[in-house]
Amino acid sequence: MTRNKILVVEDDFITAMEIRRLLESYGYYCYSASSSDDAFEQAVEIKPDLILMDVKIRGKDDGIKTTKRIKK
């Protein structure tokens, strides 16, 4: 069975860790990013199966612009 990779983009540390803990308990590989640039770099590097993106994140872009940038 292949374990899916999930990128959690959340700038609140406690929230991000709680989401990761829950997803890992279900057997997913989880990665975290807390800014738009970090999210973009990790998405390109790890090629996640799913990205959980907060709309308001740190960095030059919000979550919506970051998602569009990753999608390109």
N, C-alpha and C positions, 0 to 999 in steps of 0.2 A: 504494500500500500504506500503510495506517495503522500508525503506530508506537504500540504500546501504552505506557501510562504505568504505572510501578511505583513504589510508595512503600516504601522500605526503612526500617524502624524498628529501630534498633540503637544502643545507647548506647556501644558500643566503637567509637571513631573508625576504627581501622585495619580492623576487620572490616567496618564499613559501607562504607568506601571500596573495599575489595576486592570486595565483593558488587556495588557500583555499577559498578566497572570491568568486571567480567565481564559483567554484564547489558547495559551500553552497547556492549560489543564484539559483542553479538548484535543490536544495533540498537534496543534499548528506550530510551525516555526514562526516566530515573531521578531520583527525588527522595529526600531523606533527612530523617529526624527522629530525635531522640535522647531525647525525653521523651514522656510521655503527652499532655500538653497540646499540644505541638508536632505530634505525630502527628494528633491530632484536628483541629487548625486546618488543617494541610496537606491532610488527606483531604477536608475540606469544600471547600477552595479548588480543588484540582486534580482532584478526582474520579478517582482512579487506577483502572485496570482490575484491578490486583492490589496487595495490601499484604502484604509480608513482615514479620511482626511478631515481634520477640523477646519472650519471655514476661516476662523480668525487665528492666524499663526504669526509667529515672528518672522521677520525678513522683509524683503522688498515687495513680495507679492502675498496676496491672501491665498486661502486654500483653493478657491475657484481658479484663479490664474495659474497657480502651481499645478493643478490637475490638468489644465489645458496644455501647459508647457510639457508635462510628462507625457501626455497623450500623443503629442507631435513626435 
